[in-house]
């Protein structure tokens, strides 16, 4: 058994730190834990597009809280090196992207993979031939692969929330 919580960002165009996370995501998990008997060492992140970017960022910032992260159609910004170094644990990550994704071209996604690999994070990249940014037509197949990836990971210790002092510059 498992529980899926699928929150939306406040702005339909993008997730933003600190408005949408990390505190908001912790609140969602806390509410789910109050309602359902979940294993806190098996809490995962998944996102598509803007949600994929947030999933990658939150996986790095809260690598001791989430067991693993998976994304469809997403990449980190080219200047994400500092954020990558903030990962306290080598959190397993997986990316699925279409070879014809017009929003996340393969060179950008491969650069994300390479940066994560260089930092020692286990990263799996799956390039889907002739697939575009459109997730929904292939969601059933992608979701099966994502779940196969995620369910094999579990935190070794109880989850830990990292405290950040987000300051607008």
N, CA, C and O atoms as a DFTB+ gen file, in Angstrom:
676 C
 N C O
     1  1       0.828      -1.189       0.000
     2  2       0.000       0.000       0.000
     3  2       0.868       1.247       0.000
     4  3       1.982       1.251       0.523
     5  1       0.343       2.286      -0.588
     6  2       1.041       3.563      -0.537
     7  2       0.044       4.696      -0.676
     8  3      -1.089       4.503      -1.118
     9  1       0.482       5.870      -0.294
    10  2      -0.334       7.078      -0.340
    11  2       0.355       8.063      -1.267
    12  3       1.571       8.242      -1.203
    13  1      -0.421       8.698      -2.123
    14  2       0.122       9.734      -2.999
    15  2      -0.513      11.062      -2.611
    16  3      -1.737      11.186      -2.563
    17  1       0.320      12.039      -2.338
    18  2      -0.142      13.409      -2.104
    19  2       0.418      14.245      -3.250
    20  3       1.619      14.207      -3.520
    21  1      -0.432      14.987      -3.911
    22  2      -0.013      15.744      -5.097
    23  2      -0.354      17.225      -4.934
    24  3      -1.330      17.708      -5.508
    25  1       0.446      17.936      -4.157
    26  2       0.158      19.363      -3.955
    27  2       0.518      20.194      -5.184
    28  3       1.350      19.798      -6.001
    29  1      -0.120      21.343      -5.293
    30  2       0.204      22.317      -6.337
    31  2       0.930      23.495      -5.709
    32  3       0.761      23.788      -4.525
    33  1       1.733      24.161      -6.511
    34  2       2.397      25.380      -6.046
    35  2       1.382      26.512      -5.990
    36  3       0.315      26.432      -6.598
    37  1       1.718      27.554      -5.263
    38  2       0.802      28.698      -5.186
    39  2       0.681      29.404      -6.524
    40  3      -0.390      29.898      -6.877
    41  1       1.767      29.453      -7.262
    42  2       1.791      30.063      -8.591
    43  2       1.735      28.918      -9.601
    44  3       2.607      28.050      -9.591
    45  1       0.737      28.902     -10.459
    46  2       0.565      27.781     -11.393
    47  2       1.702      27.668     -12.401
    48  3       1.811      26.649     -13.082
    49  1       2.546      28.681     -12.514
    50  2       3.643      28.649     -13.484
    51  2       4.931      28.072     -12.927
    52  3       5.767      27.580     -13.686
    53  1       5.105      28.125     -11.594
    54  2       6.379      27.666     -11.036
    55  2       6.289      27.475      -9.530
    56  3       5.516      28.146      -8.847
    57  1       7.094      26.547      -9.029
    58  2       7.299      26.386      -7.597
    59  2       8.380      27.375      -7.184
    60  3       9.293      27.667      -7.957
    61  1       8.276      27.884      -5.971
    62  2       9.260      28.847      -5.497
    63  2       9.685      28.519      -4.071
    64  3       8.863      28.182      -3.218
    65  1      10.976      28.627      -3.838
    66  2      11.524      28.488      -2.492
    67  2      11.669      29.903      -1.948
    68  3      12.226      30.738      -2.660
    69  1      11.219      30.235      -0.763
    70  2      10.639      29.395       0.277
    71  2       9.112      29.374       0.308
    72  3       8.539      28.759       1.208
    73  1       8.440      30.015      -0.631
    74  2       6.978      30.109      -0.603
    75  2       6.321      28.731      -0.596
    76  3       5.432      28.474       0.216
    77  1       6.748      27.846      -1.488
    78  2       6.117      26.533      -1.638
    79  2       6.866      25.413      -0.923
    80  3       6.316      24.329      -0.729
    81  1       8.082      25.657      -0.539
    82  2       8.888      24.598       0.059
    83  2      10.080      25.233       0.756
    84  3      10.448      26.359       0.422
    85  1      10.678      24.568       1.686
    86  2      10.393      23.217       2.138
    87  2       9.251      23.096       3.150
    88  3       8.645      22.030       3.254
    89  1       8.944      24.156       3.895
    90  2       7.957      24.049       4.982
    91  2       6.609      23.511       4.503
    92  3       6.005      22.674       5.174
    93  1       6.140      23.977       3.364
    94  2       4.851      23.523       2.838
    95  2       4.856      22.014       2.601
    96  3       3.897      21.327       2.950
    97  1       5.927      21.501       2.011
    98  2       5.995      20.057       1.754
    99  2       6.046      19.264       3.056
   100  3       5.449      18.192       3.150
   101  1       6.752      19.782       4.061
   102  2       6.769      19.101       5.357
   103  2       5.377      19.079       5.965
   104  3       4.971      18.086       6.567
   105  1       4.643      20.183       5.805
   106  2       3.270      20.234       6.318
   107  2       2.384      19.193       5.636
   108  3       1.553      18.559       6.286
   109  1       2.561      19.019       4.334
   110  2       1.790      18.009       3.600
   111  2       2.110      16.620       4.145
   112  3       1.203      15.835       4.420
   113  1       3.394      16.318       4.299
   114  2       3.798      15.001       4.805
   115  2       3.275      14.795       6.224
   116  3       2.791      13.711       6.550
   117  1       3.363      15.808       7.060
   118  2       2.867      15.712       8.439
   119  2       1.374      15.410       8.463
   120  3       0.917      14.580       9.249
   121  1       0.624      16.075       7.612
   122  2      -0.823      15.839       7.551
   123  2      -1.129      14.414       7.070
   124  3      -2.031      13.762       7.595
   125  1      -0.386      13.939       6.084
   126  2      -0.575      12.564       5.605
   127  2      -0.249      11.578       6.725
   128  3      -0.966      10.597       6.920
   129  1       0.839      11.839       7.464
   130  2       1.222      10.951       8.570
   131  2       0.152      10.904       9.662
   132  3      -0.032       9.869      10.302
   133  1      -0.545      12.003       9.878
   134  2      -1.618      12.040      10.879
   135  2      -2.810      11.183      10.453
   136  3      -3.537      10.647      11.290
   137  1      -2.994      11.064       9.152
   138  2      -4.173      10.401       8.613
   139  2      -3.929       8.937       8.253
   140  3      -4.824       8.102       8.380
   141  1      -2.716       8.634       7.805
   142  2      -2.408       7.288       7.313
   143  2      -1.148       6.750       7.987
   144  3      -0.247       7.519       8.325
   145  1      -1.081       5.429       8.183
   146  2       0.123       4.842       8.776
   147  2       1.218       4.658       7.713
   148  3       1.335       3.591       7.113
   149  1       2.002       5.695       7.494
   150  2       3.058       5.603       6.483
   151  2       4.413       5.384       7.151
   152  3       4.598       5.702       8.325
   153  1       5.338       4.844       6.398
   154  2       6.711       4.653       6.857
   155  2       7.469       5.946       6.576
   156  3       7.691       6.270       5.409
   157  1       7.874       6.695       7.597
   158  2       8.545       7.971       7.367
   159  2       9.898       7.843       6.677
   160  3      10.441       8.835       6.191
   161  1      10.439       6.649       6.629
   162  2      11.708       6.445       5.919
   163  2      11.488       6.168       4.428
   164  3      12.442       5.984       3.674
   165  1      10.218       6.142       4.018
   166  2       9.894       5.862       2.618
   167  2       8.992       6.956       2.050
   168  3       7.928       6.675       1.498
   169  1       9.429       8.192       2.192
   170  2       8.718       9.340       1.630
   171  2       9.520       9.806       0.422
   172  3      10.723      10.049       0.517
   173  1       8.843       9.926      -0.710
   174  2       9.512      10.219      -1.977
   175  2       8.970      11.495      -2.602
   176  3       7.906      11.995      -2.236
   177  1       9.734      11.999      -3.549
   178  2       9.306      13.151      -4.340
   179  2       9.216      12.753      -5.802
   180  3      10.041      11.986      -6.298
   181  1       8.212      13.278      -6.489
   182  2       8.107      13.140      -7.941
   183  2       7.536      14.437      -8.480
   184  3       6.638      15.025      -7.876
   185  1       8.051      14.882      -9.610
   186  2       7.521      16.087     -10.223
   187  2       7.697      16.083     -11.721
   188  3       8.573      15.412     -12.267
   189  1       6.843      16.849     -12.374
   190  2       6.893      17.033     -13.824
   191  2       7.111      18.514     -14.109
   192  3       6.460      19.363     -13.499
   193  1       8.012      18.830     -15.021
   194  2       8.262      20.184     -15.499
   195  2       8.686      21.093     -14.339
   196  3       9.734      20.859     -13.738
   197  1       7.897      22.123     -14.012
   198  2       8.257      22.985     -12.880
   199  2       8.327      22.165     -11.592
   200  3       9.164      22.425     -10.728
   201  1       7.445      21.175     -11.472
   202  2       7.493      20.280     -10.321
   203  2       8.740      19.416     -10.323
   204  3       9.214      19.001      -9.266
   205  1       9.272      19.145     -11.507
   206  2      10.519      18.386     -11.611
   207  2      11.691      19.209     -11.088
   208  3      12.556      18.694     -10.379
   209  1      11.711      20.478     -11.439
   210  2      12.775      21.351     -10.934
   211  2      12.714      21.397      -9.412
   212  3      13.736      21.258      -8.739
   213  1      11.515      21.593      -8.872
   214  2      11.363      21.644      -7.416
   215  2      11.740      20.310      -6.783
   216  3      12.360      20.288      -5.719
   217  1      11.381      19.210      -7.410
   218  2      11.750      17.896      -6.878
   219  2      13.261      17.752      -6.799
   220  3      13.786      17.288      -5.787
   221  1      13.961      18.141      -7.845
   222  2      15.421      18.057      -7.823
   223  2      15.994      18.950      -6.723
   224  3      16.873      18.525      -5.973
   225  1      15.503      20.172      -6.625
   226  2      16.008      21.098      -5.610
   227  2      15.714      20.597      -4.196
   228  3      16.598      20.606      -3.340
   229  1      14.488      20.163      -3.951
   230  2      14.127      19.685      -2.616
   231  2      14.850      18.391      -2.259
   232  3      15.181      18.164      -1.095
   233  1      15.094      17.552      -3.243
   234  2      15.850      16.325      -2.990
   235  2      17.240      16.663      -2.470
   236  3      17.759      15.991      -1.578
   237  1      17.834      17.698      -3.027
   238  2      19.169      18.110      -2.594
   239  2      19.128      18.801      -1.234
   240  3      19.926      18.489      -0.350
   241  1      18.203      19.733      -1.070
   242  2      18.123      20.483       0.183
   243  2      17.677      19.617       1.356
   244  3      18.101      19.841       2.490
   245  1      16.834      18.644       1.094
   246  2      16.277      17.802       2.163
   247  2      16.567      16.322       1.917
   248  3      15.676      15.476       1.992
   249  1      17.821      16.033       1.623
   250  2      18.230      14.667       1.290
   251  2      18.145      13.709       2.474
   252  3      18.191      12.493       2.288
   253  1      18.021      14.244       3.686
   254  2      17.878      13.391       4.868
   255  2      16.414      13.220       5.284
   256  3      16.110      12.531       6.258
   257  1      15.518      13.856       4.533
   258  2      14.087      13.735       4.814
   259  2      13.394      12.853       3.777
   260  3      12.560      12.017       4.124
   261  1      13.742      13.042       2.515
   262  2      13.155      12.261       1.428
   263  2      14.085      11.109       1.072
   264  3      15.303      11.281       1.019
   265  1      13.511       9.938       0.831
   266  2      14.314       8.750       0.544
   267  2      14.901       8.770      -0.861
   268  3      16.013       8.288      -1.074
   269  1      14.159       9.329      -1.826
   270  2      14.614       9.380      -3.218
   271  2      13.719      10.356      -3.970
   272  3      12.643      10.725      -3.500
   273  1      14.183      10.763      -5.139
   274  2      13.397      11.663      -5.978
   275  2      13.426      11.212      -7.425
   276  3      14.419      10.660      -7.899
   277  1      12.325      11.454      -8.119
   278  2      12.230      11.102      -9.536
   279  2      11.495      12.220     -10.261
   280  3      10.585      12.842      -9.713
   281  1      11.904      12.464     -11.497
   282  2      11.285      13.550     -12.254
   283  2      11.046      13.154     -13.702
   284  3      11.730      12.297     -14.262
   285  1      10.058      13.803     -14.282
   286  2       9.833      13.732     -15.718
   287  2       9.962      15.146     -16.248
   288  3       9.310      16.064     -15.752
   289  1      10.804      15.321     -17.259
   290  2      10.954      16.610     -17.936
   291  2      11.404      17.706     -16.987
   292  3      10.639      18.613     -16.657
   293  1      12.643      17.612     -16.556
   294  2      13.180      18.641     -15.685
   295  2      14.691      18.587     -15.627
   296  3      15.313      17.578     -15.960
   297  1      15.265      19.695     -15.197
   298  2      16.713      19.802     -15.040
   299  2      16.993      20.900     -14.024
   300  3      16.134      21.732     -13.733
   301  1      18.196      20.888     -13.498
   302  2      18.623      21.958     -12.604
   303  2      19.151      23.124     -13.426
   304  3      19.614      22.927     -14.549
   305  1      19.086      24.336     -12.882
   306  2      19.708      25.462     -13.575
   307  2      21.219      25.244     -13.658
   308  3      21.794      24.530     -12.836
   309  1      21.843      25.846     -14.629
   310  2      23.281      25.644     -14.831
   311  2      24.112      26.148     -13.657
   312  3      25.261      25.733     -13.498
   313  1      23.557      27.033     -12.832
   314  2      24.294      27.567     -11.683
   315  2      23.929      26.865     -10.372
   316  3      24.029      27.473      -9.306
   317  1      23.518      25.621     -10.429
   318  2      23.037      24.897      -9.242
   319  2      24.140      24.199      -8.456
   320  3      23.846      23.426      -7.544
   321  1      25.389      24.453      -8.787
   322  2      26.493      23.764      -8.115
   323  2      26.470      23.886      -6.606
   324  3      26.710      22.907      -5.899
   325  1      26.182      25.086      -6.102
   326  2      26.139      25.294      -4.652
   327  2      25.015      24.475      -4.021
   328  3      25.188      23.896      -2.949
   329  1      23.869      24.430      -4.687
   330  2      22.747      23.648      -4.160
   331  2      23.082      22.158      -4.163
   332  3      22.739      21.445      -3.220
   333  1      23.740      21.690      -5.200
   334  2      24.122      20.275      -5.264
   335  2      25.017      19.923      -4.078
   336  3      24.883      18.850      -3.490
   337  1      25.919      20.822      -3.733
   338  2      26.833      20.573      -2.614
   339  2      26.121      20.591      -1.260
   340  3      26.685      20.136      -0.265
   341  1      24.906      21.102      -1.209
   342  2      24.153      21.160       0.048
   343  2      23.551      19.808       0.435
   344  3      23.101      19.639       1.569
   345  1      23.536      18.860      -0.475
   346  2      22.980      17.538      -0.165
   347  2      23.829      16.876       0.917
   348  3      25.025      16.653       0.730
   349  1      23.209      16.570       2.032
   350  2      23.916      15.938       3.156
   351  2      24.038      14.425       2.963
   352  3      24.884      13.776       3.578
   353  1      23.193      13.882       2.113
   354  2      23.167      12.445       1.837
   355  2      23.148      12.260       0.327
   356  3      22.605      13.089      -0.403
   357  1      23.729      11.196      -0.123
   358  2      23.762      10.893      -1.559
   359  2      22.410      10.314      -1.967
   360  3      22.269       9.109      -2.172
   361  1      21.433      11.188      -2.078
   362  2      20.056      10.785      -2.361
   363  2      19.932      10.235      -3.781
   364  3      20.405      10.870      -4.723
   365  1      19.313       9.081      -3.954
   366  2      19.105       8.526      -5.296
   367  2      18.096       9.372      -6.086
   368  3      17.036       9.740      -5.580
   369  1      18.453       9.662      -7.325
   370  2      17.600      10.472      -8.197
   371  2      17.460       9.803      -9.555
   372  3      18.363       9.105     -10.015
   373  1      16.316      10.026     -10.189
   374  2      16.087       9.499     -11.539
   375  2      15.353      10.553     -12.359
   376  3      14.459      11.242     -11.866
   377  1      15.753      10.657     -13.616
   378  2      15.143      11.616     -14.540
   379  2      14.674      10.865     -15.780
   380  3      15.408      10.053     -16.343
   381  1      13.438      11.148     -16.199
   382  2      12.908      10.677     -17.474
   383  2      12.679      11.911     -18.329
   384  3      12.068      12.880     -17.879
   385  1      13.164      11.877     -19.552
   386  2      13.002      13.031     -20.443
   387  2      12.847      12.539     -21.874
   388  3      13.450      11.543     -22.275
   389  1      12.038      13.245     -22.624
   390  2      11.865      12.916     -24.032
   391  2      12.991      13.487     -24.874
   392  3      13.501      14.573     -24.599
   393  1      13.369      12.747     -25.895
   394  2      14.431      13.239     -26.785
   395  2      13.971      14.444     -27.595
   396  3      14.785      15.126     -28.218
   397  1      12.666      14.705     -27.585
   398  2      12.126      15.866     -28.304
   399  2      11.434      16.848     -27.356
   400  3      10.511      17.559     -27.752
   401  1      11.889      16.878     -26.103
   402  2      11.313      17.818     -25.132
   403  2      11.769      19.230     -25.491
   404  3      12.964      19.528     -25.490
   405  1      10.808      20.089     -25.797
   406  2      11.129      21.446     -26.234
   407  2      11.451      22.391     -25.079
   408  3      12.001      23.469     -25.303
   409  1      11.116      22.001     -23.847
   410  2      11.387      22.855     -22.687
   411  2      12.656      22.454     -21.942
   412  3      13.323      23.298     -21.344
   413  1      12.985      21.168     -21.980
   414  2      14.189      20.662     -21.326
   415  2      14.996      19.854     -22.340
   416  3      14.887      18.629     -22.392
   417  1      15.808      20.546     -23.149
   418  2      16.596      19.861     -24.172
   419  2      17.604      18.884     -23.546
   420  3      18.071      19.080     -22.424
   421  1      17.916      17.853     -24.288
   422  2      18.825      16.818     -23.786
   423  2      20.142      17.372     -23.252
   424  3      20.594      16.904     -22.206
   425  1      20.788      18.345     -23.909
   426  2      22.052      18.847     -23.341
   427  2      21.888      19.403     -21.917
   428  3      22.775      19.216     -21.084
   429  1      20.786      20.070     -21.631
   430  2      20.554      20.614     -20.285
   431  2      20.320      19.493     -19.278
   432  3      20.827      19.544     -18.157
   433  1      19.560      18.489     -19.675
   434  2      19.271      17.372     -18.772
   435  2      20.536      16.544     -18.543
   436  3      20.803      16.106     -17.424
   437  1      21.299      16.335     -19.595
   438  2      22.560      15.599     -19.436
   439  2      23.546      16.375     -18.568
   440  3      24.310      15.774     -17.813
   441  1      23.537      17.691     -18.666
   442  2      24.403      18.521     -17.810
   443  2      24.004      18.363     -16.341
   444  3      24.866      18.323     -15.463
   445  1      22.696      18.273     -16.075
   446  2      22.224      18.021     -14.708
   447  2      22.727      16.670     -14.233
   448  3      23.263      16.551     -13.132
   449  1      22.553      15.657     -15.062
   450  2      23.041      14.314     -14.709
   451  2      24.533      14.350     -14.406
   452  3      24.981      13.787     -13.407
   453  1      25.298      15.006     -15.261
   454  2      26.750      15.047     -15.095
   455  2      27.153      15.780     -13.816
   456  3      28.076      15.355     -13.122
   457  1      26.464      16.880     -13.504
   458  2      26.776      17.638     -12.285
   459  2      26.451      16.814     -11.037
   460  3      27.213      16.826     -10.070
   461  1      25.332      16.106     -11.057
   462  2      24.957      15.262      -9.917
   463  2      25.922      14.088      -9.768
   464  3      26.314      13.739      -8.655
   465  1      26.299      13.487     -10.884
   466  2      27.252      12.379     -10.863
   467  2      28.600      12.839     -10.322
   468  3      29.222      12.141      -9.521
   469  1      29.050      14.015     -10.759
   470  2      30.334      14.557     -10.301
   471  2      30.338      14.786      -8.790
   472  3      31.388      14.720      -8.150
   473  1      29.162      15.054      -8.226
   474  2      29.043      15.260      -6.780
   475  2      28.856      13.937      -6.029
   476  3      28.711      13.929      -4.807
   477  1      28.859      12.828      -6.759
   478  2      28.752      11.519      -6.129
   479  2      27.343      11.033      -5.874
   480  3      27.148      10.040      -5.173
   481  1      26.350      11.722      -6.437
   482  2      24.968      11.289      -6.239
   483  2      24.603      10.207      -7.251
   484  3      24.959      10.313      -8.424
   485  1      23.897       9.167      -6.807
   486  2      23.448       8.142      -7.750
   487  2      22.306       8.698      -8.603
   488  3      21.258       9.079      -8.080
   489  1      22.515       8.741      -9.889
   490  2      21.539       9.345     -10.802
   491  2      21.276       8.403     -11.964
   492  3      22.200       7.841     -12.552
   493  1      20.024       8.245     -12.276
   494  2      19.600       7.424     -13.416
   495  2      18.919       8.355     -14.413
   496  3      17.999       9.086     -14.047
   497  1      19.356       8.336     -15.652
   498  2      18.728       9.140     -16.705
   499  2      18.146       8.208     -17.752
   500  3      18.847       7.353     -18.293
   501  1      16.865       8.375     -18.034
   502  2      16.195       7.607     -19.076
   503  2      15.722       8.571     -20.148
   504  3      14.880       9.433     -19.894
   505  1      16.267       8.424     -21.344
   506  2      15.873       9.251     -22.485
   507  2      14.832       8.480     -23.291
   508  3      15.088       7.368     -23.755
   509  1      13.664       9.080     -23.449
   510  2      12.553       8.413     -24.122
   511  2      12.534       8.859     -25.583
   512  3      12.260      10.026     -25.864
   513  1      12.821       7.946     -26.521
   514  2      12.893       8.319     -27.943
   515  2      11.596       8.942     -28.458
   516  3      10.502       8.443     -28.197
   517  1      11.744      10.038     -29.193
   518  2      10.633      10.738     -29.859
   519  2       9.547      11.244     -28.909
   520  3       8.455      11.598     -29.355
   521  1       9.824      11.282     -27.641
   522  2       8.865      11.764     -26.641
   523  2       9.084      13.265     -26.446
   524  3      10.221      13.737     -26.439
   525  1       7.994      14.003     -26.289
   526  2       8.079      15.449     -26.079
   527  2       7.920      15.754     -24.584
   528  3       8.137      14.885     -23.739
   529  1       7.552      16.959     -24.279
   530  2       7.336      17.391     -22.900
   531  2       6.011      16.846     -22.347
   532  3       5.802      16.852     -21.134
   533  1       5.133      16.385     -23.210
   534  2       3.793      15.946     -22.831
   535  2       3.863      14.656     -22.026
   536  3       4.123      13.585     -22.573
   537  1       3.632      14.768     -20.737
   538  2       3.720      13.658     -19.796
   539  2       2.507      12.736     -19.860
   540  3       2.630      11.518     -19.727
   541  1       1.353      13.325     -20.062
   542  2       0.092      12.634     -19.810
   543  2      -0.179      11.472     -20.757
   544  3      -0.828      10.506     -20.357
   545  1       0.289      11.534     -21.980
   546  2       0.085      10.430     -22.906
   547  2       0.872       9.182     -22.536
   548  3       0.466       8.067     -22.865
   549  1       2.000       9.369     -21.851
   550  2       2.862       8.247     -21.462
   551  2       2.896       8.029     -19.960
   552  3       3.693       7.233     -19.465
   553  1       2.041       8.729     -19.234
   554  2       2.094       8.710     -17.767
   555  2       2.021       7.302     -17.181
   556  3       2.740       6.991     -16.231
   557  1       1.169       6.456     -17.733
   558  2       1.020       5.108     -17.177
   559  2       2.355       4.360     -17.192
   560  3       2.743       3.761     -16.189
   561  1       3.049       4.392     -18.317
   562  2       4.338       3.702     -18.421
   563  2       5.409       4.383     -17.578
   564  3       6.183       3.716     -16.890
   565  1       5.451       5.704     -17.632
   566  2       6.448       6.440     -16.848
   567  2       6.229       6.187     -15.362
   568  3       7.184       5.928     -14.629
   569  1       4.987       6.261     -14.913
   570  2       4.692       6.064     -13.490
   571  2       5.114       4.687     -12.998
   572  3       5.603       4.555     -11.876
   573  1       4.931       3.661     -13.820
   574  2       5.378       2.316     -13.438
   575  2       6.888       2.294     -13.236
   576  3       7.383       1.729     -12.262
   577  1       7.616       2.914     -14.163
   578  2       9.075       2.956     -14.053
   579  2       9.514       3.776     -12.840
   580  3      10.443       3.401     -12.125
   581  1       8.835       4.893     -12.622
   582  2       9.153       5.746     -11.472
   583  2       8.945       4.973     -10.174
   584  3       9.811       4.991      -9.298
   585  1       7.812       4.298     -10.043
   586  2       7.534       3.561      -8.817
   587  2       8.534       2.427      -8.617
   588  3       8.967       2.173      -7.493
   589  1       8.904       1.747      -9.696
   590  2       9.921       0.696      -9.598
   591  2      11.223       1.272      -9.050
   592  3      11.885       0.644      -8.224
   593  1      11.588       2.465      -9.510
   594  2      12.801       3.125      -9.021
   595  2      12.652       3.544      -7.555
   596  3      13.492       3.205      -6.722
   597  1      11.595       4.272      -7.248
   598  2      11.452       4.843      -5.907
   599  2      11.351       3.779      -4.819
   600  3      12.006       3.888      -3.783
   601  1      10.542       2.761      -5.046
   602  2      10.243       1.811      -3.971
   603  2      11.447       0.994      -3.518
   604  3      11.386       0.346      -2.473
   605  1      12.527       1.009      -4.268
   606  2      13.710       0.269      -3.836
   607  2      14.586       1.073      -2.871
   608  3      15.622       0.585      -2.418
   609  1      14.169       2.309      -2.556
   610  2      14.983       3.167      -1.692
   611  2      14.271       3.471      -0.381
   612  3      13.050       3.617      -0.325
   613  1      15.077       3.561       0.667
   614  2      14.568       3.834       2.006
   615  2      15.679       4.535       2.785
   616  3      16.854       4.204       2.629
   617  1      15.308       5.499       3.620
   618  2      16.302       6.147       4.474
   619  2      16.878       5.132       5.452
   620  3      16.163       4.247       5.922
   621  1      18.170       5.256       5.761
   622  2      18.809       4.374       6.738
   623  2      18.511       4.797       8.177
   624  3      18.626       3.995       9.104
   625  1      18.128       6.062       8.352
   626  2      17.842       6.605       9.683
   627  2      16.511       7.348       9.630
   628  3      15.961       7.590       8.555
   629  1      16.004       7.706      10.807
   630  2      14.777       8.495      10.832
   631  2      14.988       9.794      10.067
   632  3      16.095      10.331      10.055
   633  1      13.942      10.302       9.430
   634  2      14.087      11.516       8.628
   635  2      14.504      12.713       9.479
   636  3      14.102      12.861      10.633
   637  1      15.310      13.544       8.871
   638  2      15.798      14.760       9.523
   639  2      15.489      15.948       8.623
   640  3      15.775      15.928       7.426
   641  1      14.903      16.979       9.216
   642  2      14.596      18.206       8.483
   643  2      15.748      19.181       8.673
   644  3      16.119      19.508       9.801
   645  1      16.299      19.634       7.582
   646  2      17.361      20.645       7.616
   647  2      16.704      22.016       7.754
   648  3      15.726      22.308       7.066
   649  1      17.231      22.845       8.626
   650  2      16.684      24.190       8.825
   651  2      17.461      25.190       7.972
   652  3      18.690      25.248       8.028
   653  1      16.735      25.968       7.189
   654  2      17.354      26.979       6.334
   655  2      16.792      28.345       6.681
   656  3      15.618      28.488       7.023
   657  1      17.644      29.330       6.588
   658  2      17.225      30.715       6.772
   659  2      17.219      31.345       5.384
   660  3      18.236      31.863       4.923
   661  1      16.066      31.298       4.723
   662  2      15.965      31.838       3.374
   663  2      15.834      33.346       3.440
   664  3      14.911      33.881       4.054
   665  1      16.765      34.014       2.802
   666  2      16.783      35.472       2.782
   667  2      16.708      35.918       1.334
   668  3      17.469      35.453       0.487
   669  1      15.780      36.827       1.061
   670  2      15.689      37.360      -0.301
   671  2      16.838      38.320      -0.531
   672  3      17.143      39.160       0.316
   673  1      17.469      38.188      -1.678
   674  2      18.589      39.071      -2.017
   675  2      18.136      40.169      -2.923
   676  3      18.939      41.014      -3.319
